[in-house]
Amino acid sequence: MASKEITASGFVSVSKDISESIRKIIDKSSIKFVCGIKLDTKNGKTEDRILVLTTWRLYFLAPKVPAKVESTFNFLEIRALNSHPDHQVIIDTDKSSFCLRFESREHVNHVVSHINYALSRIFNNSIFAPSICHSDSDLSEGSRKYSPSSETSVETQRACGGFSETYAALCDYNGISCKEEVQWDVDTIYHSQDNREFNLLDFSHLESRDLAVIVASMAYNTWFTKLYCKDLRIGSEVTEQVLHTVSKSSSLEEITLENAGLKSDFPQKMSAALSENPASVIHSLNLAHNSLDNQGVSNLIQQVCRLSKGLRLLNLSKTSLTSKGVVSLSQALCSSDEYSNSLLHLDLSKNPGVLSGEDASNLYLFLSQPNCLVHLDLSGTDCSVDSLFGALLRGCCADLSFLNLSKNSFSHRKVKDTLPLFRQFFSSAFSLTHVSLASMKLPSDVLRALLAGLTSNPHINDLHLDISGCELRTAGAAVIQEFFPRVSSIATLDISDNGLDADLLTVIPALSRHPSLKNLHLGKNFNIKHRVLDEVLQKLVQLIQDEECALQSLSLSDSRLRSRGTMLVNALGSNTCLRKVDLSGNNMDDIGAKMLSKALQINTTLRSVTWDRNNTSAAGFLDVARALEHNFTLQYMPLPLSDISQAYRSAPERTEQALTKIQRALVRNNQTQRFSQRQALRLHQGLVTSTAEQVMERLCVRVQQQVCVLRGAGEVEEIQAAKQVLKEARSSRALYPSLCELAHVLSVDGPVRQRLDSLAGELAKAADQELQVIVDSMVSLCRELCPSSSSAAERLSPPLSSVSERVSIPRSAIRTALMERAAQDIHRALEEVKLSVVSYLTNSIVDQILQELYTTHKTL
């Protein structure tokens, strides 16, 4: 055992042997400060101890070798920290109290500042952050270098609001291992995508305790504004931390916990959590597919309304909501004008019977008041649809865009009385874009009122109307034939599964030459004899081959057309209007696949083909694969899983070969998608900030400490040089984004865009000119932001400014781009070169600054 060394002031000295022994039991990379102290014991004595500060924890060790930890606690366990005269500090934690005496005031300041700095990193200066430091006098000037708010701070903008640091601190506090994959995903993937929505599904493979710490890390985070969890059952540990985050967060705006296995009392607990947080900005709640207590939901809604942004989105789909729950909910919605002025999205769907009785009138009362609802989903609630439209007419005409009333019913006794209201709503609505009345028996009078109302509505266009599964049959077909040609507002029409069958002979002509109809769904309407089927398909062929046809998408899924459907498939070859077609579920066998392959070889307009459940074998898929070798425009073909599984059983190798060729062709046809400059910037920040800038930060701290110590020596030349290096270190953080922005600004309407129609040689010269201007401007910006470092980099070999002589757009790339898709390919090539130049300039400057920081540190 090594004997302890005592300083002149009576404090134990941290010898080399003790330091090495400490590093064996405490991760040396996390150690921030080590010093000898006096520690008061329970029996009134004072004993020598070694204090060790790590990133998130404080240790007390006996001054001997081998080192042994006697006591330790995470900074989050501190409840009070008081600084007293004679360099004394008293720390109260959850479990104990410690009275320490330091050798100097500098040591006191260092410890107190480090703890406060660490806590500021965890809590992000939240109003809920603990104020633990109380000093007998102001902290000295030297301690301010550790403060993130001081002028000398080298605080960098942390990825995703410093989530990873908070997460690491909480892992240490809870005694669980910090998962590097969580930190990497957040700092790199989330940050590069500017993603403010934290998705628990990204970490669903972790244990419940790990998820709980992840959620807890959001409580004081200012980056993330959304918490998302769907189809992942979270346990009580995670739920408890969700409630904790709700009670503390001042940034969280949207919460989605859909099908998360929440207990029925969750809404009541969340209401209590919100009542503790006056700074909450939550405005969107999605608690769908959880069995919830009705009264708790009502209390939660009232609580959210009291918040600054009110309630904007409420999704209670399939939450076991009852009619009594609707009464409470409706009373809460009617209790304040705030709801009418804030609620945009309301979803009560998939709660059977909830709107079947007289209690529904309470909800209708809210809907009849002037409101700003944009999205309303009452599907599958047993709502009497005709009773609803009076309320919609009075309160929802102005803003309602999405209306889903499917899987409900009409009260046939009252329907005639409400037809005027029904028609008036559809003639008066200003903002409708999607209406679904699917899967209910739609009387022909109602359909007539609907189309008549839309005919006289001058306000809306591009409407998606879903009236599939409505048993329209012959009576409905007659209404469509009469009214649809006069309706100019419908862009998407779904009339599938309506028993139209032979009536399609009159319906299809009514749909032809319709200038606004872009998407048509006709599936499950072809239960007819072969002769009539041929006539119907011929009508469809005439429709899509009409030069004036505006149709862009056609779905005939699940129509069981069999070999007769090849007539339509064959017509796709000469079709010039359709961009998307769905022919799945038609049992057309390999002959259908062969006709499709022939059509694809000559068609240049189709972008998407859905083809499955057609009894296609490996031979059929090979036909399609060979066709795609000559098709450069089809971009999307969903995997036909049903047919693949069947074909693979009989011919696995040929099936796999065909699918590989198909996917390769689709990838080739999609290769012109561009990588955005903003994403490249964020990806650079996520990957680079964690390496070079962290090294720079540590060096800056050391140099700043030395500058503070030598401040009394006067403004000597070395100190001035050190200050200049520190200034340029701070400025260097703006290099990459500034250079990227400069490159982007100077690229707009540059020489390349003006010469796209010229020859390859002229374009190459123009590209070089553009790069020359951009690179020269970048170099100038480097000199402006970091003049000293730029001058030093100019003396390197090759010099900094010579970069403009060493970069150019490859001539072959420009020639290839001209022959294929000029504008996009040239732009992509420019972006890649510009980003490489930005990276080169940034790395050169940062490397030079690091070298100067090393030199300055050694000199001082």
N, C-alpha and C positions, 0 to 999 in steps of 0.2 A: 504493500500500500504506500503510495507516495504521500509525503507530508505536505500539508497545505502551506502556501506562502502568504504572508500577511503584508499588506502595504503599510506605509508610514502612518496612514490615518486609521489603521486598525481593521481594515476590511480585507477579506480573503482575496487573493489574486488568482485570476484564472490562468493557470499554467498551461504549457503546451501539452503535458500529459493529460490534464483534466479535459482540455479542449478535444483532444483526440478520442478520449473515452466517451465524451458526450456525443460526438459524431457517430459513434458505433451504435448508440441506442436511439438517437433522434436523427431523422432524415436531414442530412447536412444542407441540402438544397433549400429547406424550409426555414432554417435558422436565420433570424434577422439580427439578434442582439444577445450578448452574453455578458453578465457582470456579477461581481460579488455583492451580497447584501447582508444585512442583519435582519433576522426574522424572530419576532416575539413568539414564544411558545405558550402553551396553556398554563404551565406552572409559573409563569411570570419571568422566565429567563429569556435571554437573547442569544441566539445561536447563528453561526455563520452558515450561509447557504449560497448556492449558485443559482441565479435567476436566468432562465433561457426563454427568449421570445421567439416563437415561430410565426408563421403567417396568420394563424387563427387561434393560437393556444399559448398559455404561459406554463412554464415548468419550474419547480423547485427541486434542486438536487443537493445532496450532501457534498462538501468540498473534498472528495476523495476519489481514488481510483481503485477498482472500476466504478464508474459513475452509476448512480441508481436514482431513479425518479422517486421522490418522496410524496410529491403532490402535483397535480396538474388540473387545469380547467380551461375550457373553451371560453373565448371572450364573451360569447353569448350568455354564459352563466353569470356574468358580472351584473350585480344589481346596483352597486354604488362604488365609486372610486373617488376617494377624498385625499387631496394633497395638503400636507400640514408643514409648519416650519421644521427646521432641522432635517430637511430632506426626507421627511416621513410620509408614507403613503399607506392608506388603509383601504383594502379591497374587500368588499362584501359580495359573496357569491350565493348561489342557491343553497349550498350545503355548509358553508363555513365562512370565516372571516380571517383575513390575513393582515398583519401589521408589519410593514417593511420599512427599513431605513437604508437609504442609498448613500454612496460615498460623496456624490456631488449633485448639484442641481441639474447639471446636464443629463445625468443618468435618469433623474426623475422625469425631466421633459421628454427624453427619448421614449421611455416606457409609456407615459401617458399619451404622447402624441401617436405612437404606433397603435395603441389600443383604439384610440378614437378614430384614427385613419382606417383601421381594419373594419370597425363598425360602420363607418360611413360608406365603405365599399359594399357592405352587406345590405344596409338599409337604404342606400341611395338617397340619403337626406330626407327620408319620409317623415311626415308629421308624427308617425307612430314610433319613430326610432327613439331608443332610450337615451336620455341625457344623463350620463353617468359621471362625467368629469366635473369635480368641484375643487378649485384650487384656492390656496390662501392668497395668491397673487397671480397676475397675468403671466401666461407662459412667456418665456424669454424669446428673443428674436430667433435664436437658433432652432427652437422647436417648430417654428412656422414652416420650415422647409418640408415638413412631413404632412402639412395640411393640404388637402386637395383643392382648397379654395384660395390658396395664397398665390401671389404673383410668380413665385419661383417654382411652383409646382410643375412637375413634368407629367402630370396626369394626361393620359391619352384617352381618346374616345373609345370606350370599351365595346366590344362586339356584343350586340343584343343587350345593351344596358348593363353589362357586367353579370349576366345570368350565371356564367360558369363560376365566377368567384363566390357568389352567394351560395350556389349549389355545393361547392367544395367546403365552404364554412359550415353549412348545415350537415353535410355528411360527417365532418369531424365532430360536430356537436352531438350528433346522434350515434356516433360510434360505428358507422357503416363505411364500407369502402366507396371511394369516389369513382364513379364509372367514367373513364376517359371517353368512351364512345358518346356519352351524353354531352360532354363538353365539346367534343369535336363536331358533333352534329349541329349543335346550336351555334357555335362560333363560325362554322364554315358553311353548312347547308342553309340554315335559317338566315344567317346574315347575308350570304351572297344573293339570296332570293328576296331580300327585304321582307321576310315573312314575319308578320306580327301575330300570327295565329299559332299557339302552341298546341300541337296535336299529340295527345297521349298515345295514340295508336302507333306512333313512331317508336315507342318504347314499351309496347305491350308485352314483349318477351321478358321484361324485368319483373322481379318480385314486387309484391304489393308495397313492401316497406320502401323500396327504392322509388317507386312511383310517388309515394307520399312525400318524400323529400323533394322530388322534382316539382311537385305542385306547390309545396311550401316555399320553394325558391321564387315563385312568382308573386308572393305577397307584397314585396317591396320593389319589384322590378318595374321599370318605367317603359320598357321596350314593348313587351307583349300586351296586346289589348284584347286578345281572344283566347279562350280556353276551349278546346274541342275534344270530345270523346264520344264515339259512336260505336255501338255493338261491342263494347268492352266492359264487362261487369267489374266495377271497382269495389274494393272492400271498405270496411269501416275506417281503416287507417287513411286511405286516400280521401274518402268522403270528409273526414274530420279536417284534413288539410285544405280541401276545397273551401270549407266553411271558414277556416282561419284566413285563407287568402281573400275571401269575400269581405271579411271584417277589417282587413288592413289595406287592401290595394286601392290606390288612387288612379290607376291606369286601366284596369280591367273593365272592358265595355260589353263584351259578349261572352255568354257561357252556353255551351252546348254539351249536355250530358244525356244524349239520346240512347235509349236501351242500355243504360249503364248499371242496372240493378239497384237503383236507389230505393231506400226504404220509404215507407209512406209518410214518415214524419220529416223527411228532408225539407220540404217547402217551409214548414214552421221553423225549423232550425236555421234555414237560410234567411228567413225574415228577421230572426233575432240577430244574426250576424250582420245584416245590413243596417240594423238599427244602431249598431256600435260604430258604424263607419260613415260619418257625415261627408267624407270626401269621396265616397264611391261615385263612379260615373257609369255604372252598369245600366244598360238600357235594353239589352236583348237576352231573352231566356228561352232556351230550347230544352225542355224536360220530357220530350216525347218518348213513348214506349216505356214508361215507368209507372208503376201503380202508386198513385199519390193520394194523400189525404185532401179532400176537397176544401175544408176550412183553412188548412195550411196554405193551399194555393191562393185562396182569396186574401189571406193576410200578407202573403208574399207580394202579390200584385199591388196592394195598397202601399206597402213599404217601398217598392221600386218607384212608384209614382211620386213619392216624396223626394226622390233624388233629383239632382240638378238637370239631368237630361230626360227624365220621365221614362215611360215604357214605350219602346219602339217596336219590338218584336216579341211575340208570345206564342210559343208552340207547345200545346198540350195534347197533341195527337196521341191517341191510344194510352191515356193515363188513368183509365177507370173513372173518368169524370161522370158524375151522375146529374140528373136533372136538378137536384138540390144544389149540387156544386155549381151548375150554370147560373142558378139564382144568385148565389153568393158572388160568383165571378161577375155577373152582369151588374149587380148592385155596386160592386167595387168600381167597375168601369164607368158607371153613371154617376159615381160620387163626386167626380171632379172633372172640370173642363180640361185638365191637363191631359187626360187620356185622349180626348177628342183631338187635341192639338199635337199629340206625339205618337200615338199608336199607328204604325204603318202595316204591320204584319200580324194577322191573327189566324191561328190554325187550331181548330178543335176537332179535327177529323178522326175517324176510326174510334169514336166513342158511341157505340150503338144505343139508340133510345134516348140519348141525352137531349135531343130537341123534338121529341115526339109528342110531348104534352103541352099544356098551357104554360108551363114554366118557361118555354122558349120565348114567350112574349117579352120577358125581361131583357133578353139579348137583342130582340128586335127593336126594343126601345132605344138601346145604345146605338144600333146601326141606323136608326131613323134620325138621330141627331146629326147635325153637320160634323163631319169628321174627316180625317186625312188618311183613312185606310187605303193601302195600295194592294195588299194581298189578303184575300179571305178564302179560307179552305174549311168548308163545313161538310165535306164528303163523308158518307157513311155514318151520319148522325141521326138518321130517320127524320130528317127535317122535311116539313111540308113545303116544298119549293114555292108553290104558288102563293103561300102566305108570307113568304119572305120578301117578295119584290116590292111591296109597298114601302117597307123600311128602306130597302136599297135605293129606291127612287128618291126618297126624301133626304137621305144622308150620304149616299155613296157615289153619286153621279160624277163628281168632280175629279176624284183622284183614283178610284178603284181601277186597277190594271189587271189583276189576276183573280178570277172567280171560279172556284171548284165546288160544284154542288152534286157531283156524281154519286151514284149508289144511294140516292134518296128516292122520293116519290112525289107525285102530284096528287092533291086531294081532288078527285074527279067531280065531287059535288060542288066545289067552289071554283073550279078552274075557269069556267066561263065568266064568273064575276071578276076574276083577277086578270083576265087577258088584256084589258086596256092598260093596267099597270105594267104588266110584263112587256108589252110592246113599247110603252112610253119610256121605260128604263133603257131599253136597247136603242131607242132613238135619241136619248138624251145623254147617255154616258160619254164622257169626254176622253177617257184614257184607257179604255179596255184594250188589252193585247191578248188575253187568254181566257176563254170561257169553256168550262167542261160541264156538260149535262149528261155524261156518259153513264151507261149501265142503269138506266131507269126507263120505264115506258113513257115515251114522249108522245102525247096526243098530237094529231096532225094540226089541230087548231093552235096549239102552243108553238109548234114549229113555224106555222104561218105567221103568228104574231112576232116570233123571234126574227125571221127573215124580213118581214115588213118593217120592223123597227130598225134593223140594220140598214135597210134600203134608204130610209129617210134620215140616217145619221151622217152628217157631213164632217164629224169631228175625228173619227177613228179610221185607221187603216192598218194593214198587216196583222189582222186579228187571227188568232188560232182558235178555231171552233171545233170542239170535240163532242160529237153526238153519236159516238160509237155505242153499239149494244143497246139501242133505244127502241128496237122493234118498229122501225119506220114502215117497212114493207111497201105495199102499193100506194097506200094513202100518203105516206111520207114522200115517196118518189114523185107523186103528182105535185106536191107542194114545192119540192126542189126544182122540178121542171118549170114551174110557173114563176117562182120568185128568184131563184139563184142568179139567172143572167143579169138581174138588175142590182145585185148586191156587189158593191165595189170595194168593200172594206175587208173581206175575208182573204187572207193570204194562205192559210193552212186549214184544210177541211178534212176531218176524220169522220167518215160515215161507214166504217168497217163494221162487220157483224150486225147488219140490220135486216137481213132476209130480203135484200133487194132483188137478188137473182136475176130473173128475166127482165125486171123493171130497169136494169142497167141500160137496156137498149134506148130508153128515153132519158135516163139520168145523164149518161156520158155526153150526149150532144149538148145538154144544158150546161155542161162544164167546159165545153170547148170554146176556144177564142175568148176566154175570160181573162182580161188583162191583169187582174190582181191576184189570181189564184196561182200560187207558187208550189204548194205542197199538197198532195192528195193521197189519202189512205182509203183503199177500197177493199181490203182483204176480208175474207170470210163472207163473201156475198155471191159465191159462184156455184151454188148448189142447183145446177140446171143441166138439162140434157145436152148432149154433144153438139147437136145442130145449132141450138140457141147459143151455146157457149162459144162456138166459132164466130157467130155473128157479133157477140159482145166483145170478144177479143179483137175482131176486125175494127170495131168502133174505137177501141183503145189505140190500136195501131194508127188509125186515121188521126186520132187526137194528138198523139205525141209526134207525128210526122208533119203536122200542120205547121207551116212556116210562121204563123202568127201565134203559135202556142207559147204561153209564158210559163208553163209548168217546168219546175226545176227538180222536183222530187216526187217519186211515185212508189207507193207501197202496195203490193198485192200479197202480203205474207199470209200464210195459212189458208190459202184458197183452194188447195188440192187441184191445181190445174192439170197435173200430169203431163203427158206428151203434147196435149193441145196447147200448153203454154209456150211451146217452142216458137209458135207463130209470133208472139210478142217479143221473145228473146231475140229472134232473128231480126226483128225490126229495130232493135237497139243499135245495130251497126250503122244505119244511116240517120239515126236520130241526132239532132243538133241542139236540143233544148235541155234534156234531162241531165242533171249532174249527180243525182243520187237515185238508186233504185233498190228496193227490197223485194227479193223473189224467194225468200225462204219459206219452207213449209209447203212446197207444191209438188213434191214427189215426181220431178221431171226426169229422173234417172240420168244416165250418162249421155243420152241424146240431147238433153237440155244443156249439160255442161259443154258439149261439143258446139252447140249453137251459140252459147255464151262466148266460147273461145273465138269463134269466127267474128262475132260482133265486136269483141274487144280489139281485134287486130286492125279494125278500120275506124273505130269510134275514137274521137279526140275530146269529147266533152264530159264524159262520165268521170267523176272523181271518187265515187263510193259505190260499191256493189255488195249487198248482203245476200249470201247464198249458203243456205244450210237446210237440213231436213229435206233434201231433194234426192236421197238415195244415190249420191254420187260416190263412185268407187275410185280406186287409185288411178285407173285409166282416165276417168273424167277430170280429176285434179291435174293430171299430167297435160291434158289438152289445154286447160286454163293456164298452166304454168308456161307452156310453149307460146301461147298467145301473148302473155305479158312480156315476153322477151322483145316484142315489137310494139308494145304499148308504153308510152312514156308519160301518160297523163293520169291514169288511175292511181289514186294515192291511198285509198282505204278499202280494205276488204277484211272484215272481222273473221277471226278463225271459225270455220264451220265445225264446231266441236262435235255435234251429233254425227255428221257424216264422216268426220275424221276418225272417230272412235270405231265406227263400223268398218271403214275402209282399212284401218290399221290392223284389224284382226285378221283379215284375209291376205293383205299384201303390205306388211309393215315397211319394207325397204322402199318400195315404189311410192307409198304414201308419204314417207318422210322426205324422199327426194323431191316430190312435187311441191310439198309445202315449203321446203327450203328455197326452191326456185321462185315461188310466189312471193315469199317474204323478201327475198333479195331484190326482186323487181320493184316491190312497193317501197322499199328503203331507197332504192335508186331514184324513184320518182319523187321522193320527198327530200332530196338532198339539198335543196336550195334554201332551207330554213336558216335564218341568221342567228348568230349568238349575240345577244344585246350587249352594248357597251356598258350599260348600268350593271348588268349581271357580272360582266368581267371585272368591273371595278370592285364590286362587293366580294367576289370570289378572291381577288387579290388581297383585299383587306382582311378577309377571314383567314387566309393562309399565311400572309406575310407579317401581319401585325403581331402575330403570336411569336415570331422569331427575332428578326433584326430589331424591331422597335422595342421589344422587351429588353434586349441587351442594351440598346441605347438608353432606355429609361433608367436601368440600374447604374450605368456609367454617369448619367446626368445627376442622379442623386448623390453619387460620390463626389463629383466635381463641385456640385452646389454646396455640399457640406464643407469642402475645403475652402471655397470662396468665402463662406460665412465665417470660418475660423480665421482667415487671413484678412478679413475686412478692415481690421484696425491697423494693418500695416500700410494703409494708404492705397491710392489707385495706381499700383505698379503695373508695368506692361503685361506681366503674366496674367494678372487678374483681369485686365481688360480683354486680353485674348480669350481667357476662359469664358467670360461673359458673352463674347461674340459667338463662341462655339455653342454655348447653351442656347442662345437666341436662334441660331441656325438649326439647331436640333429641333426646336419647337416648330420652326417654319417648315422643316422637311416633312412634317406630317401632312402638309397640304400639297406636297409635290404631286403625288400620283393622281388624286382627284382633280387637281387644277390642270395638270397636263392633259388628262383625258377630256376635260371640259373644253380646253383650248383646242384640242384636236377635233372635237365634235363641232365646235362653232366654226372653225376655219374650213371644215369639210362641206358645210352647207352651200350648195350651189357653186361648188368649186369648178376648176377647169375640166375635170373628168366628166361631170354631168353635162357640160355644155358640148362635149365632143363625142357623145355615145354613138353617133351615126357615122363617125369618121373611120378611117382605116385603123388597123391594129397599131401601126407605127405611130400615128398621130396620137392615139389614145395613150400609148406608153409614155410618150413625151409629156403629155398633159398630166399623167399620174405622177411622173417625176417632178414636174413643176409644183404640183400640189404638195407632195411630200417635202420638197425643199422649203416651201413657205412654212409648213407646219413644223418641221424639225427645227428650222431657224428660230421660229417663235418659241418653241419649247426650250431651246437652249437659252434664249433671251430671258424667258421666265425663270429658268434655273438660276441665271446670273442675278436676276432681280431679287429672288427669294433668299438665295444662299450665295452671296457674291464671293466671300472668302473661299468657301469650299469649291465653287465653280472654277475659280482661278487656279486652285491647286489641282483640280481634275484636268484642267487644260494642259498642265505640264506632264500628264500621263502619256503613255504610248499605247494606243493612239490617243490623241487629245480629244477632249469632250466635244469640241465643235466639229470634229471631222466625221461625226456620225452621219451628217447630211450627205457626205460623199460615199458612204458605205451602204446606203440603203436604197432600194429601188423596187418597183413592182416587177415581178418576173414577166417578161414579154409573152411567154407561153401561156401564163394565166390569163392575160388580157385577150389573147387570140382565142383561147378556149371559151372564155366568157362571151365574146362577141358571137361565137357560133351557136351558143346555147341560150342562156338567159342573162343577157348582158348586165343590166343594171344591178341585179342582186349579187351576182358573182363578183363583179368589180368592187362593189361596195364592201363585200366580205373580205376580199383580198386587202383592200385599203385598211380596213379595221384591224386586221391581223398585224400588218406591218406597223401601223400606228401604235398598237398596244405593245409590240415588241420594243419599239423606240421608247415609249413611255417607261417600260420596265427597265430598259438599259439606262436611261437617264436617271431614273429614281435610284436604282441600285448603285450606280456610280457615285451619286451624291451621298447616299446613306453610308456607303463603304468609306468614303472620304471623311465624313463626319465621325464615324466610329473610330477611325485611325487617329483623328485629331483629339477626340475625347480620351483615348488611351494615352496619347502623348501628353496632353494637359494634365491628366490624373497623375502621371509619373512625375511631371515637372513640379507640380504643386506639392 
